[in-house]
């Protein structure tokens, strides 16, 4: 499937918005008060799902490319927090690889659900042949 170039150019901006919406909910909570997936909460994961839904409905790219692009926002947010926390105290994230795998799973679930709904919505948006 060929990429829809004008829509494809919006991927970085929308990725950054999803990154910030996911990050604000996660970065604002103290380390000892966080737990996955509730740390990412509704705005972050919902923005990932919504972005995947819209880009897949308009067929900006393939299903898996859209899922992987938007799912990457969640582990990226988490990795940035791990890096910041370990600079302050190296013992805070002893199991960070496992935590990043868990965050990746939540991102894949959110983006996958959104892209799946977008694929269904895209079928209804097709012009019907006369």
N, CA and C of each residue as an Amber inpcrd file, in Angstrom:
protein
   390
   0.8480000  -1.1780000   0.0000000   0.0000000   0.0000000   0.0000000
   0.8950000   1.2420000   0.0000000   0.6140000   2.1370000  -0.8700000
   1.3790000   3.3770000  -0.9610000   0.9900000   4.3150000   0.1730000
   1.9510000   5.0860000   0.6010000   1.6930000   6.0480000   1.6670000
   0.9760000   7.2660000   1.1120000   0.0310000   7.7530000   1.8570000
  -0.6480000   8.9820000   1.5080000   0.2530000  10.1140000   2.0120000
   1.0750000  10.6690000   1.1560000   2.1310000  11.6070000   1.5670000
   1.6380000  12.8290000   2.3460000   0.5810000  13.5400000   1.9210000
   0.1750000  14.7150000   2.7000000  -0.2330000  14.3580000   4.1330000
  -0.9260000  13.2530000   4.3150000  -1.3380000  12.8520000   5.6630000
  -0.1510000  12.3000000   6.4330000   0.7360000  11.5850000   5.7450000
   1.9010000  10.9830000   6.3880000   2.8050000  12.0360000   7.0100000
   2.8090000  13.2340000   6.4620000   3.6510000  14.3030000   7.0030000
   3.1860000  14.7770000   8.3790000   1.9630000  14.4550000   8.7730000
   1.4340000  14.8630000  10.0680000   1.8050000  13.8930000  11.1910000
   2.3940000  12.7530000  10.8580000   2.7430000  11.7660000  11.8750000
   3.6060000  12.3420000  13.0020000   4.6990000  13.0750000  12.7100000
   5.5430000  13.5600000  13.8160000   4.8200000  14.5100000  14.7690000
   3.9890000  15.3860000  14.2380000   3.2790000  16.3310000  15.0950000
   2.2670000  15.6170000  15.9790000   1.5320000  14.6800000  15.4080000
   0.5360000  13.9500000  16.1920000   1.2300000  13.0340000  17.1950000
   2.3630000  12.4410000  16.8070000   3.1340000  11.6160000  17.7400000
   3.5680000  12.4670000  18.9370000   4.0270000  13.6820000  18.6830000
   4.4660000  14.5610000  19.7670000   3.3090000  14.9250000  20.7000000
   2.1330000  15.1440000  20.1510000   0.9610000  15.4450000  20.9850000
   0.6150000  14.2430000  21.8520000   0.6160000  13.0580000  21.2650000
   0.3490000  11.8400000  22.0490000   1.4080000  11.6460000  23.1200000
   2.6550000  11.9150000  22.7850000   3.7610000  11.8090000  23.7360000
   3.5440000  12.7470000  24.9200000   3.1760000  13.9850000  24.6390000
   2.9610000  14.9570000  25.7170000   1.7330000  14.6190000  26.5580000
   0.6500000  14.2120000  25.9260000  -0.5450000  13.8580000  26.6890000
  -0.3030000  12.6330000  27.5740000   0.4260000  11.6750000  27.0640000
   0.7680000  10.5020000  27.8640000   1.7590000  10.8860000  28.9580000
   2.7190000  11.7030000  28.6100000   3.7610000  12.0820000  29.5570000
   3.2800000  12.9550000  30.6920000   2.3860000  13.8800000  30.4250000
   1.9010000  14.7730000  31.4800000   1.2440000  13.9800000  32.6010000
   0.4370000  13.0030000  32.2380000  -0.2180000  12.1850000  33.2630000
   0.7960000  11.3450000  34.0340000   1.8340000  10.8830000  33.3620000
   2.8060000   9.9930000  33.9950000   3.8810000  10.7580000  34.7570000
   4.3770000  11.8400000  34.1810000   5.4650000  12.5850000  34.8120000
   5.0190000  13.3700000  36.0330000   3.7400000  13.7230000  36.0970000
   3.2770000  14.5660000  37.2050000   3.0670000  13.7990000  38.5040000
   3.0320000  12.4720000  38.4390000   2.8420000  11.7030000  39.6700000
   4.1910000  11.3430000  40.2730000   4.3020000  11.3530000  41.5910000
   5.5610000  10.9700000  42.2310000   5.8850000   9.4990000  41.9870000
   7.1570000   9.1460000  42.1160000   7.6190000   7.7900000  41.8200000
   6.9100000   6.7340000  42.6650000   6.7370000   6.9950000  43.9450000
   6.1420000   5.9870000  44.8260000   4.6200000   5.8970000  44.6930000
   3.9930000   6.8010000  43.9520000   2.5370000   6.7770000  43.7820000
   2.1100000   6.2330000  42.4220000   3.0610000   5.8170000  41.5920000
   2.7350000   5.3530000  40.2400000   2.5220000   3.8530000  40.2130000
   1.6380000   3.4460000  39.3230000   1.4860000   2.0430000  38.9970000
   0.9520000   1.9370000  37.5710000   1.4700000   0.9640000  36.8420000
   1.0390000   0.7700000  35.4660000  -0.2400000  -0.0490000  35.4550000
  -1.1720000   0.1620000  34.5950000  -1.3150000   1.1460000  33.5300000
  -1.9970000   2.4190000  33.9910000  -2.3630000   2.4900000  35.2670000
  -3.1470000   3.6270000  35.7410000  -2.3570000   4.9220000  35.7420000
  -1.0370000   4.8380000  35.6820000  -0.2230000   6.0460000  35.6120000
  -0.4270000   6.7630000  34.2860000  -0.6280000   5.9840000  33.2170000
  -0.8280000   6.6100000  31.9070000  -2.2310000   7.1790000  31.7950000
  -3.1310000   6.5690000  32.4670000  -4.4990000   7.0250000  32.6230000
  -5.1810000   7.2950000  31.3010000  -6.2880000   7.9620000  31.3570000
  -7.1520000   8.0850000  30.1870000  -6.5920000   9.0080000  29.1010000
  -6.1340000  10.2120000  29.3940000  -5.7590000  11.1040000  28.2820000
  -4.6550000  10.5380000  27.3960000  -3.6600000   9.9240000  27.9900000
  -2.5390000   9.4270000  27.2040000  -2.9030000   8.2600000  26.3210000
  -3.4510000   7.2130000  26.9030000  -3.7920000   6.0300000  26.1130000
  -4.9400000   6.3070000  25.1490000  -5.8510000   7.1840000  25.5380000
  -6.9380000   7.5460000  24.6390000  -6.4160000   8.3300000  23.4400000
  -5.4410000   9.1990000  23.6590000  -4.8720000   9.9480000  22.5340000
  -4.1430000   9.0210000  21.5700000  -3.4690000   8.0040000  22.0980000
  -2.7910000   7.0260000  21.2440000  -3.8190000   6.2690000  20.4020000
  -4.9000000   5.8270000  21.0340000  -5.9470000   5.1080000  20.3120000
  -6.6150000   5.9900000  19.2670000  -6.9110000   7.2060000  19.6410000
  -7.5820000   8.1240000  18.7210000  -6.7030000   8.4630000  17.5200000
  -5.4330000   8.6870000  17.7600000  -4.5240000   8.9930000  16.6500000
  -4.4210000   7.8140000  15.6930000  -4.2950000   6.6100000  16.2420000
  -4.2300000   5.4220000  15.3890000  -5.5320000   5.2360000  14.6200000
  -6.6470000   5.4960000  15.2690000  -7.9470000   5.3760000  14.6100000
  -8.0430000   6.3230000  13.4200000  -7.7060000   7.5680000  13.6210000
  -7.8460000   8.5710000  12.5540000  -6.8910000   8.2810000  11.3920000
  -5.6370000   7.9880000  11.7090000  -4.6750000   7.7500000  10.6340000
  -5.0030000   6.4780000   9.8530000  -5.5290000   5.4650000  10.5310000
  -5.8920000   4.2400000   9.8130000  -7.1880000   4.4280000   9.0300000
  -8.1330000   5.1820000   9.5630000  -9.3860000   5.4240000   8.8400000
  -9.1180000   6.1580000   7.5250000  -8.1700000   7.0810000   7.5380000
  -7.8230000   7.8080000   6.3200000  -6.7300000   7.1180000   5.5150000
  -6.3510000   5.9250000   5.9500000  -5.3610000   5.0930000   5.2590000
  -4.0670000   5.8370000   4.9820000  -3.5440000   6.4670000   6.0170000
  -2.2880000   7.1910000   5.8870000  -1.1200000   6.2380000   5.6710000
  -1.2420000   5.0150000   6.1750000  -0.1880000   4.0310000   6.0450000
  -0.7660000   2.6530000   6.3400000   0.0990000   1.6640000   6.4270000
  -0.3680000   0.3140000   6.7080000  -0.7850000   0.1870000   8.1680000
  -1.5440000  -0.8480000   8.4440000  -2.0530000  -1.0860000   9.7980000
  -0.9070000  -1.1780000  10.8020000   0.0600000  -2.0420000  10.5350000
   1.1290000  -2.2710000  11.5130000   2.0580000  -1.0740000  11.6530000
   2.2740000  -0.3230000  10.6060000   3.1210000   0.8670000  10.7260000
   2.4610000   1.8900000  11.6530000   1.1630000   2.0810000  11.4860000
   0.4370000   3.0220000  12.3440000   0.4510000   2.5420000  13.7880000
   0.2040000   1.2480000  13.9960000   0.2120000   0.7040000  15.3590000
   1.5760000   0.9040000  15.9990000   2.6360000   0.5680000  15.3070000
   3.9740000   0.6650000  15.9010000   4.4090000   2.1070000  16.1340000
   4.0390000   3.0010000  15.2300000   4.4200000   4.4090000  15.4140000
   3.7610000   4.9770000  16.6630000   2.4560000   4.7910000  16.7980000
   1.7720000   5.4010000  17.9400000   1.9430000   4.6080000  19.2250000
   2.1610000   3.3160000  19.1310000   2.4340000   2.5300000  20.3330000
   3.7770000   2.9100000  20.9360000   4.6870000   3.4160000  20.1240000
   6.0190000   3.7800000  20.6300000   5.9900000   4.9890000  21.5570000
   4.9100000   5.7460000  21.5740000   4.8630000   6.9080000  22.4670000
   4.8750000   6.4970000  23.9340000   4.1950000   5.3980000  24.2610000
   4.0820000   4.9970000  25.6650000   5.4300000   4.5580000  26.2350000
   6.1800000   3.6400000  25.5870000   7.4860000   3.3110000  26.1510000
   8.4800000   4.4700000  26.0830000   8.3130000   5.3660000  25.1140000
   9.2040000   6.5270000  25.0460000   9.0090000   7.4390000  26.2600000
   7.7540000   7.6450000  26.6480000   7.4520000   8.4290000  27.8510000
   8.0520000   7.7630000  29.0740000   7.8680000   6.4670000  29.1440000
   8.3730000   5.7320000  30.2960000   9.8930000   5.7500000  30.3410000
  10.5390000   5.5690000  29.1910000  12.0020000   5.5560000  29.1630000
  12.5810000   6.9050000  29.5630000  11.9280000   7.9870000  29.1690000
  12.3920000   9.3100000  29.5650000  12.3160000   9.4810000  31.0760000
  11.2420000   8.9790000  31.6830000  11.1150000   9.0610000  33.1450000
  12.1440000   8.1820000  33.8460000  12.4110000   6.9900000  33.2940000
  13.4360000   6.1110000  33.8650000  14.7950000   6.7990000  33.8220000
  15.1080000   7.4280000  32.7060000  16.3900000   8.1230000  32.5770000
  16.5030000   9.2650000  33.5880000  15.4360000  10.0280000  33.7400000
  15.4630000  11.1440000  34.6890000  15.5620000  10.6490000  36.1330000
  14.8130000   9.6050000  36.4630000  14.8480000   9.0820000  37.8270000
  16.1880000   8.4480000  38.1750000  16.7880000   7.7390000  37.2280000
  18.0610000   7.0930000  37.5360000  19.2140000   8.0870000  37.5980000
  19.0550000   9.2550000  37.0140000  20.0800000  10.2930000  37.1940000
  20.0840000  10.7960000  38.6290000  18.8950000  10.8770000  39.2190000
  18.7860000  11.3310000  40.6070000  19.2010000  10.2360000  41.5850000
  18.6600000   9.0360000  41.3560000  18.9420000   7.9060000  42.2480000
  19.0330000   6.6370000  41.4080000  20.2360000   6.0990000  41.2150000
  20.4130000   4.9360000  40.3410000  19.6880000   3.6680000  40.7970000
  19.1950000   3.6220000  42.0110000  18.5330000   2.4140000  42.4950000
  17.0110000   2.4360000  42.3190000  16.4560000   3.4780000  41.7240000
  15.0000000   3.5820000  41.6340000  14.3810000   2.5970000  40.6550000
  15.0180000   2.3510000  39.5310000  14.4320000   1.4870000  38.4980000
  15.3450000   0.2890000  38.2550000  15.3700000  -0.6320000  39.1820000
  16.2240000  -1.8040000  39.0370000  15.7180000  -2.7530000  37.9600000
  14.4200000  -2.7800000  37.7310000  13.8250000  -3.6830000  36.7480000
  13.2770000  -2.9140000  35.5460000  13.9720000  -1.8840000  35.1160000
  13.4540000  -1.0340000  34.0580000  13.2100000  -1.7580000  32.7410000
  13.9770000  -2.7890000  32.3460000  13.6250000  -3.4460000  31.0830000
  12.2460000  -4.1070000  31.1270000  11.9050000  -4.6940000  32.2510000
  10.5880000  -5.3130000  32.3800000   9.5010000  -4.2480000  32.3610000
   9.7590000  -3.1380000  32.9950000   8.7870000  -2.0490000  33.0200000
   8.5690000  -1.4770000  31.6250000   9.6100000  -1.3920000  30.8190000
   9.4670000  -0.8790000  29.4580000   8.6940000  -1.8720000  28.5880000
   8.9060000  -3.1630000  28.8030000   8.1350000  -4.1700000  28.0670000
   6.6540000  -4.0560000  28.4230000   6.3580000  -3.8600000  29.7090000
   4.9600000  -3.6790000  30.1210000   4.3560000  -2.4230000  29.4890000
   5.1100000  -1.3380000  29.4990000   4.6250000  -0.0940000  28.8880000
   4.4160000  -0.2770000  27.3870000   5.2800000  -1.0470000  26.7390000
   5.1180000  -1.3190000  25.3100000   3.8400000  -2.1040000  25.0510000
   3.5350000  -3.0290000  25.9460000   2.2950000  -3.7950000  25.8000000
   1.0660000  -2.9190000  25.8920000   1.0780000  -1.9750000  26.8310000
  -0.0630000  -1.0610000  26.9500000  -0.1730000  -0.1710000  25.7210000
   0.9560000   0.2830000  25.2040000   0.9360000   1.0900000  23.9900000
   0.4360000   0.3160000  22.7880000   0.8850000  -0.9450000  22.6590000
   0.4180000  -1.7740000  21.5480000  -1.0760000  -2.0550000  21.6430000
  -1.5530000  -2.2860000  22.8530000  -2.9850000  -2.5470000  23.0290000
  -3.8120000  -1.3130000  22.6500000  -3.3860000  -0.1510000  23.1060000
  -4.1340000   1.0760000  22.8170000  -4.0860000   1.4120000  21.3280000
  -2.8960000   1.3770000  20.7410000  -2.7740000   1.7120000  19.3230000
  -3.4240000   0.6460000  18.4440000  -3.3100000  -0.6020000  18.8430000
  -3.9310000  -1.6770000  18.0670000  -5.4410000  -1.5720000  18.0560000
  -6.0180000  -1.2770000  19.2090000  -7.4740000  -1.1170000  19.2750000
  -7.9230000   0.0660000  18.4160000  -7.1930000   1.1670000  18.5000000
  -7.5470000   2.3320000  17.6920000  -7.4020000   2.0720000  16.2090000
  -6.3160000   1.4160000  15.8040000  -6.1090000   1.1290000  14.3810000
  -7.1350000   0.1350000  13.8630000  -7.5290000  -0.8060000  14.6960000
  -8.5510000  -1.7650000  14.2890000  -9.8920000  -1.0670000  14.0660000
 -10.2520000  -0.1730000  14.9760000 -11.4920000   0.5940000  14.7900000
 -11.3810000   1.5110000  13.5730000 -10.1940000   2.0520000  13.3400000
  -9.9870000   2.8970000  12.1690000 -10.0830000   2.1250000  10.8700000
  -9.6220000   0.8710000  10.8780000  -9.7390000   0.0390000   9.6790000
 -11.2020000  -0.2420000   9.3690000 -11.9830000  -0.4860000  10.3990000
 -13.4220000  -0.7110000  10.1960000 -14.0870000   0.5810000   9.7140000
 -13.7520000   1.6940000  10.3340000 -14.3350000   2.9780000   9.9270000
 -13.9260000   3.3290000   8.5020000 -12.7010000   2.9860000   8.1270000
 -12.2340000   3.2670000   6.7720000 -13.0180000   2.5360000   5.7110000
 -13.5410000   1.3600000   6.0490000 -14.3730000   0.6110000   5.1020000
 -15.6600000   1.3560000   4.7900000 -16.2080000   2.0380000   5.7940000
 -17.4470000   2.7770000   5.5900000 -17.2150000   4.1190000   4.9080000
 -15.9790000   4.5850000   4.9120000 -15.6600000   5.8660000   4.2980000
 -15.3550000   5.7320000   2.8070000 -15.2050000   4.5130000   2.3100000
 -14.8890000   4.3090000   0.8950000 -16.0500000   4.7530000   0.0140000
 -15.7400000   5.4010000  -1.0900000 -16.8390000   5.6960000  -2.0200000
 -17.2840000   4.4120000  -2.7020000 -18.5680000   4.2490000  -2.8160000
 -19.1210000   3.0340000  -3.4330000 -19.1490000   3.1970000  -4.9460000
 -18.7910000   2.1370000  -5.6660000 -18.8460000   2.2200000  -7.1310000
 -20.3030000   2.2590000  -7.6090000 -20.5480000   3.0060000  -8.6560000
 -21.9250000   3.1310000  -9.1840000 -22.1700000   2.1630000 -10.2790000
